[in-house]
Amino acid sequence: MIRVVLPFHLRVLAGISGEVQLDVSAPVTQGTVLDALEARYPMLCGTIRDHVTKQRRAFLRYYGCEQDLSLEAPETLLPQPIAEGREPYLIIGAIAGG
């Protein structure tokens, strides 16, 4: 069971509160987690990743186990604590300012 924490605006869009728990078959990668998330909550399609290219949206970041995973390839295996459900996979809204 993978635990996913979404930013507030995406939780509101999906109509959920708290973290999401997903069943993801091995291998557990960023791509398989995001595929499972979008399959369960189709209203999130295109909000986290581009519809066509599947690239991360500019103002979202991915974190896990105190590591920034945003620039990792979608096929990259997630850290074992995330794959085992001990740690959450975080999707964070980036803050820009000047």
C-alpha positions in Angstrom: 0.0 0.0 0.0 1.6 3.3 -1.2 0.7 6.4 0.8 0.5 9.6 -1.3 0.1 13.2 0.1 -1.3 15.7 -2.3 -1.4 19.5 -2.0 -4.6 21.1 -0.8 -5.9 22.3 -4.2 -5.6 18.8 -5.7 -7.3 17.2 -2.6 -10.2 19.6 -3.1 -10.4 18.8 -6.9 -10.4 15.0 -6.1 -12.8 15.4 -3.2 -10.5 13.7 -0.7 -9.1 14.6 2.7 -5.9 13.4 4.1 -3.5 11.1 2.3 -4.4 8.6 -0.4 -3.6 4.9 -0.2 -3.0 3.1 -3.4 -2.2 -0.5 -4.3 0.7 -0.5 -6.7 2.3 -3.6 -8.1 6.0 -4.0 -8.2 8.1 -2.4 -9.4 7.1 0.7 -7.5 8.2 3.7 -9.6 7.1 7.3 -9.8 5.4 6.5 -13.0 3.4 3.5 -11.6 2.3 5.5 -8.6 1.1 8.4 -10.7 -0.6 6.1 -13.1 -2.5 4.4 -10.2 -3.3 7.9 -8.7 -4.7 9.1 -12.0 -6.6 5.9 -12.6 -8.3 6.1 -9.2 -8.9 9.9 -9.5 -9.4 10.7 -13.2 -10.1 14.3 -12.4 -6.4 14.6 -11.6 -5.3 13.6 -15.1 -3.3 16.6 -16.5 -3.0 18.4 -13.2 0.2 16.6 -12.0 1.6 15.6 -15.3 1.1 16.7 -18.9 -1.6 14.6 -20.7 0.7 13.7 -23.6 4.3 13.8 -22.5 3.7 12.7 -18.9 6.2 15.3 -17.7 5.8 16.8 -14.3 3.9 20.1 -14.2 6.2 23.1 -13.5 5.0 24.1 -10.1 4.8 20.7 -8.6 7.6 18.8 -6.8 7.9 15.2 -5.8 9.5 14.2 -2.5 10.1 11.0 -0.5 12.3 10.0 2.4 13.6 13.6 2.7 14.8 13.6 -0.9 13.7 15.7 -3.9 12.7 13.1 -6.5 11.3 15.7 -8.9 14.1 15.3 -11.5 14.2 11.5 -11.4 13.0 9.6 -14.4 9.5 8.1 -14.2 11.1 4.6 -14.3 13.2 5.2 -11.2 12.4 2.9 -8.4 11.1 4.7 -5.3 12.9 4.3 -2.0 12.1 1.1 -0.1 10.3 2.9 2.8 7.8 4.4 0.3 7.4 1.1 -1.6 6.6 -0.6 1.7 4.1 2.1 2.8 6.2 3.2 5.8 6.9 6.7 4.4 4.6 8.8 2.2 5.2 9.9 -1.4 4.7 13.7 -1.3 3.5 15.8 -4.2 4.1 19.4 -3.1 3.0 22.7 -4.8 6.1 24.8 -5.4 6.1 28.4 -4.2 7.6 31.0 -6.5 8.1 34.6 -5.6 10.5 37.5 -5.9 
